[in-house]
Amino acid sequence: MNRSKSSTIEAYQTAGGRTLKVNVKLYASFREIVGTKEETIDLKEGTTVKMLLDDYVRRFPQMARYREHIILSVNKEYGAPARVLREGDEVSFLPPVSGG
């Protein structure tokens, strides 16, 4: 499914607070769980990568089983959980890769 969906993370959105838009890309099993490969999300200024992930796990509990092994990137670079997101960032959620 190729759709862009706009939503708001209520936990971080406050009335009158400044917001920013980030693009979230979901790969493999995350795409199946969420039902889309990409979303545009409105966030409160100061939202971190961890806060964004926490919200996805809250909204899509099936993602919790991957939580400790999920690969996060921001603008195609490793996305440390404490990294504060900025307007226009591209956040990717990639499932763990197995192999041998």
C-alpha positions in Angstrom: 0.0 0.0 0.0 1.5 3.3 -1.0 -0.2 6.0 1.0 0.9 8.9 3.2 -1.1 9.4 6.3 -1.0 12.4 8.5 -1.5 11.9 12.2 -0.6 13.5 15.5 1.1 11.8 18.4 -1.3 13.0 21.1 1.1 12.2 24.0 3.5 14.9 22.8 1.1 17.4 21.3 0.0 20.3 23.4 -2.4 23.1 22.6 -0.5 26.2 21.5 2.8 24.3 21.4 5.1 24.5 18.4 4.9 21.4 16.2 7.0 19.9 13.4 6.5 17.3 10.7 8.6 14.2 10.3 8.3 11.5 7.7 8.3 7.9 9.1 9.3 5.0 6.9 8.3 1.5 7.9 10.0 -1.6 6.5 9.2 -5.3 6.3 7.1 -6.5 9.3 6.6 -3.0 10.5 4.9 -2.1 7.3 2.6 -5.0 7.7 1.8 -4.1 11.4 1.1 -0.4 10.7 -0.6 -1.0 7.4 1.5 1.6 5.4 5.0 2.1 4.3 5.2 5.8 5.1 3.5 8.3 7.4 3.8 12.0 8.0 3.6 12.7 11.7 3.1 16.0 13.6 5.2 16.1 16.7 5.8 18.5 19.5 9.1 20.3 19.3 11.6 18.4 21.5 10.3 14.9 20.7 13.1 12.3 20.7 13.5 9.1 18.6 12.6 7.1 21.7 9.4 9.1 22.3 8.4 8.4 18.7 9.1 4.7 19.0 7.2 4.5 22.3 4.2 6.0 20.6 4.3 3.5 17.8 4.6 0.6 20.3 1.6 2.1 22.2 -0.5 2.4 19.0 0.7 -0.9 17.5 1.5 -3.3 20.4 2.7 -6.0 17.9 5.9 -3.9 17.5 6.8 -4.4 21.1 8.3 -7.8 20.4 11.0 -6.1 18.2 11.6 -3.2 20.6 15.0 -4.3 21.8 16.4 -5.1 18.3 14.7 -2.5 16.1 17.1 -0.5 13.9 16.3 3.2 14.0 17.7 5.7 11.5 17.2 9.4 11.1 18.0 10.9 7.7 19.7 7.6 6.8 22.1 7.6 9.7 21.9 5.7 13.0 19.1 7.3 15.1 20.2 7.3 18.7 17.1 7.1 21.0 17.9 10.4 22.7 18.2 12.3 19.4 15.8 15.2 19.2 13.9 15.2 16.0 13.7 18.3 13.7 11.3 19.6 11.1 11.6 17.5 7.9 13.5 14.6 9.4 13.1 11.1 7.9 12.9 8.4 10.5 13.1 4.8 9.5 12.1 1.7 11.5 13.9 -1.4 10.3 13.3 -4.8 11.8 16.3 -6.9 13.0 18.2 -8.7 10.4 19.0 -12.4 10.9 21.5 -14.5 9.0 24.6 -16.4 9.5 
